[in-house]
Amino acid sequence: MKTAIIGILNNPATSLNSHSSGMVNIVKELFNADIINEKDDWNIYDKLIIYHGVNFKKGSFNIIGGLNKEIIQRCKKLESFKGEINSLDGFQLSDFSIKRKLNLYNNYKNINQIELPIKNKIVIGDSHSISVWPNKEYSISRNDGKTLFGFLKQNLDLSIYDHSILYFGNIDIRFHLARQQNPEIATKDLFNRYCDYASKYNSTLTMLLPIEDESRKIPKSGQYKGKNFYGSKELRKELRLIANKIILESKLKYLEWPISFLNSDGELSFNVMEPKQSVHIRPIYYLKNLAKNQLELF
């Protein structure tokens, strides 16, 4: 059965410089699908999966630049498609038609809502977690905005998985730990609990990314209470070092980032980060995309 991934409001991102394409490519691999657009023949496929990328929010139909002919073309292609249609991100063509008062799709049935395939192995983390997803043997639980503190409060049972990769903590360093009465002690306590939790399931942990230059522009969606970060750059660098040292000394398996990610000031290079306003790295620098001979580790 041939499967393709499509978007309606926008075509799924494919550039290895775009954070959004990182999750699109995971979906592509998990469903063994092609990524197509309005220029392609949709009817050579048996199944379509609607997935716009990480920035789409169910029920929100804001379109940069407004409604255009390409969107209408994709809507009509979807309406006339004879095969199976599924939505991974909650998009419904009927809802879009009503919300935007298009009045074009009166006979269209609801699209099937699906989830990512369930695997025996899993990656769990915040929005950075897609950068350490290794292959289609793993499912992924991406929890955008979730702190390590919040994750540990859930006390999830990971024994149902053969293996788990965890990636939390960048958000805690950026916004929360520097605001504690004693940031160093708070960091040690949090990451020691993290390692204790992970050791129960023999999970693999991920080292935290270097702190980026403070001149980096951050969208409002990436801020906390209107601020890009809390605490001085020097303090946050120190807290990151404390966290990574605890992971290193835990004797658990861990993933870490190449030294080539650093600029001359020991910060995360803007060349590694996606060009847009965000704190994410470009998919071309995801661990699975880095050549083995480039992994000169910290």
C-alpha positions in Angstrom: 0.0 0.0 0.0 1.5 3.3 -1.1 1.2 6.1 1.5 1.9 9.8 1.2 2.1 12.7 3.6 0.3 16.0 2.7 -0.6 19.3 4.1 -3.5 21.5 3.2 -2.7 24.9 4.8 0.9 24.4 3.9 3.0 21.7 2.4 5.0 19.7 4.9 8.5 21.1 5.4 11.3 19.1 3.9 14.4 21.4 4.4 17.0 20.0 6.7 17.4 23.6 8.0 13.8 23.7 9.3 12.9 22.4 12.8 9.4 21.6 11.4 10.9 19.2 8.9 12.5 17.2 11.7 9.1 15.8 12.9 7.8 15.5 9.3 10.7 13.2 8.4 10.0 11.1 11.5 6.4 10.7 10.4 7.7 9.8 6.9 9.9 7.0 8.2 7.4 5.6 10.7 4.7 5.3 8.0 7.1 4.5 5.1 5.5 7.3 3.2 6.4 9.9 0.5 6.0 13.6 1.1 4.0 15.2 -1.7 2.4 18.5 -2.7 -0.2 19.9 -5.0 2.0 19.4 -8.1 2.0 15.7 -7.6 -0.5 13.0 -8.6 -2.2 12.1 -5.4 -4.3 9.3 -7.0 -1.3 7.0 -7.4 -1.4 6.5 -3.6 -3.7 4.3 -1.6 -3.5 6.3 1.6 -3.0 10.0 2.5 -1.8 11.2 5.9 -2.4 14.9 6.7 0.4 16.3 8.8 1.4 20.0 8.6 4.3 19.9 11.0 5.0 20.9 14.6 3.6 24.4 14.3 0.1 23.4 13.4 -2.5 23.6 16.2 -5.8 21.7 15.8 -8.7 24.0 15.1 -6.4 26.9 14.1 -6.5 27.9 10.5 -4.3 31.0 10.4 -2.5 31.1 7.0 0.5 33.3 6.4 -0.2 35.4 3.4 -3.9 34.4 3.3 -5.8 31.9 1.3 -4.2 31.2 -2.0 -4.7 29.1 -5.1 -2.3 26.3 -3.9 -4.4 25.8 -0.8 -7.6 25.6 -2.8 -5.9 23.2 -5.2 -4.9 20.9 -2.4 -8.4 21.0 -0.9 -9.9 20.0 -4.2 -7.3 17.2 -4.6 -8.2 15.9 -1.2 -12.0 16.1 -1.8 -11.6 14.0 -5.0 -9.2 11.5 -3.6 -10.7 8.0 -3.7 -8.4 6.2 -1.2 -8.0 6.2 2.6 -7.5 9.7 4.2 -6.2 10.1 7.7 -5.2 13.0 9.9 -2.3 12.8 12.3 -2.6 16.4 13.5 -6.3 16.8 13.9 -7.0 18.7 10.7 -10.5 18.3 9.3 -11.3 19.7 5.8 -15.0 20.2 6.8 -13.9 22.4 9.8 -11.6 24.4 7.7 -14.3 25.0 5.1 -16.8 26.2 7.7 -14.2 28.3 9.6 -13.0 30.1 6.4 -16.6 30.2 4.9 -15.4 28.4 1.7 -18.7 26.5 1.2 -16.9 24.2 -1.2 -17.0 20.8 0.5 -20.6 20.1 1.5 -20.4 16.4 0.9 -17.1 15.7 2.4 -16.9 13.1 5.2 -14.8 13.4 8.3 -11.2 12.3 8.0 -9.9 9.4 10.2 -7.9 10.5 13.2 -4.8 8.4 13.7 -1.8 8.3 16.0 1.9 7.5 15.5 2.7 3.8 15.4 3.3 2.2 18.7 6.8 0.6 19.0 8.6 -1.4 21.7 11.2 1.4 22.0 10.5 5.1 22.5 12.0 8.6 22.6 10.4 10.8 25.3 11.2 14.5 25.7 10.3 18.1 25.0 10.5 19.7 21.5 14.2 19.0 21.3 13.5 15.2 21.5 13.1 14.9 17.7 16.9 15.7 17.3 17.8 12.4 19.0 15.2 10.1 17.5 17.4 7.3 16.0 15.3 5.2 13.6 11.8 3.7 12.9 12.3 1.1 15.6 11.4 3.9 18.0 8.1 5.7 18.5 8.3 9.3 19.9 6.5 11.2 22.6 7.2 14.9 22.0 6.0 17.1 24.8 6.6 20.6 23.7 7.3 22.9 26.7 7.5 20.1 29.2 10.2 20.7 31.9 12.2 17.9 33.4 10.7 18.8 36.8 7.2 18.3 35.3 8.1 15.1 33.6 9.5 13.5 36.8 6.3 14.4 38.6 4.4 12.2 36.2 6.5 9.1 37.3 5.7 7.3 34.1 6.2 3.5 34.0 8.7 2.9 31.2 9.0 -0.9 31.9 6.6 -1.6 29.0 9.4 -0.5 26.6 12.4 -2.5 25.6 14.4 0.7 25.6 13.8 4.4 26.2 15.8 7.5 25.3 15.0 10.6 27.4 15.7 14.2 26.5 14.6 16.8 29.1 16.3 19.7 30.9 17.2 22.4 28.5 14.0 24.3 29.5 14.7 24.0 33.2 18.2 25.5 32.7 16.8 28.3 30.5 13.9 29.4 32.6 13.6 27.8 36.1 16.7 26.7 37.9 18.4 30.1 38.0 15.4 31.4 39.9 15.7 28.9 42.8 17.2 30.1 46.1 20.3 28.0 45.5 20.5 27.2 41.7 23.4 24.9 42.0 21.8 22.7 44.7 18.5 22.8 42.9 20.2 21.6 39.7 22.0 18.8 41.4 18.8 17.6 43.1 16.8 17.7 39.9 19.3 15.8 37.8 20.2 13.3 40.5 16.5 12.5 40.6 16.4 12.3 36.8 19.3 9.8 36.8 17.7 7.7 39.6 14.5 7.6 37.7 16.2 6.6 34.4 18.3 3.9 36.1 15.1 2.0 37.0 14.5 1.5 33.3 18.1 1.5 32.0 17.1 4.5 29.9 19.6 6.4 27.7 19.9 10.1 28.6 20.8 13.1 26.5 23.3 15.7 27.4 22.0 19.3 27.4 22.9 21.6 24.5 25.3 24.5 25.0 23.8 27.8 26.0 23.3 30.1 23.0 24.2 33.7 22.6 21.7 36.0 24.3 21.3 38.1 21.2 19.3 35.2 19.6 15.7 36.3 18.8 13.1 34.1 20.4 9.4 34.0 19.4 6.8 34.6 22.1 5.9 30.9 22.0 9.4 30.2 23.2 9.4 32.7 26.0 8.4 32.2 29.7 6.5 35.1 31.3 7.7 37.3 28.4 11.4 36.6 28.9 13.9 34.7 26.8 15.7 33.3 29.8 16.2 33.7 33.5 19.7 34.1 35.1 23.0 35.3 33.7 24.6 33.4 30.8 27.5 32.5 33.1 25.2 31.0 35.7 23.2 29.0 33.1 26.5 27.7 31.6 27.6 26.5 35.0 24.2 24.8 35.7 24.4 23.0 32.3 27.9 21.8 33.2 26.6 20.5 36.6 23.7 18.7 34.9 25.9 17.1 32.2 28.5 16.0 34.8 25.8 14.2 36.8 24.6 12.4 33.7 28.1 11.5 32.8 28.9 10.1 36.2 25.6 8.2 36.5 27.0 5.2 34.5 23.9 5.3 32.3 24.2 5.3 28.6 24.0 8.9 27.2 24.0 10.8 24.0 26.0 14.0 23.6 26.7 16.7 21.0 29.8 17.4 18.9 32.3 20.0 20.0 31.9 21.5 16.6 28.5 22.9 17.8 30.4 25.5 19.8 31.4 28.9 18.6 34.6 30.7 19.7 32.9 31.9 22.9 31.9 28.3 23.9 28.2 28.9 23.1 25.9 27.1 20.7 26.7 28.3 17.2 24.0 30.1 15.3 25.1 28.1 12.3 23.9 24.9 14.0 20.6 26.5 15.0 17.7 26.8 12.5 17.7 30.2 10.8 14.3 31.2 12.2 13.7 32.6 15.7 13.9 29.5 17.9 16.3 27.6 20.2 16.2 24.4 18.1 19.1 23.0 16.0 18.8 22.3 12.3 17.7 18.8 11.4 20.9 18.4 9.4 22.7 18.4 12.8 20.4 15.8 14.4 22.4 12.9 15.8 21.1 10.5 13.2 22.2 12.8 10.4 25.7 13.4 11.7 28.4 11.3 10.1 30.1 9.0 12.6 33.5 10.5 11.8 32.3 13.9 12.9 31.4 12.9 16.4 34.2 14.5 18.2 32.6 14.6 21.6 32.9 16.9 24.6 
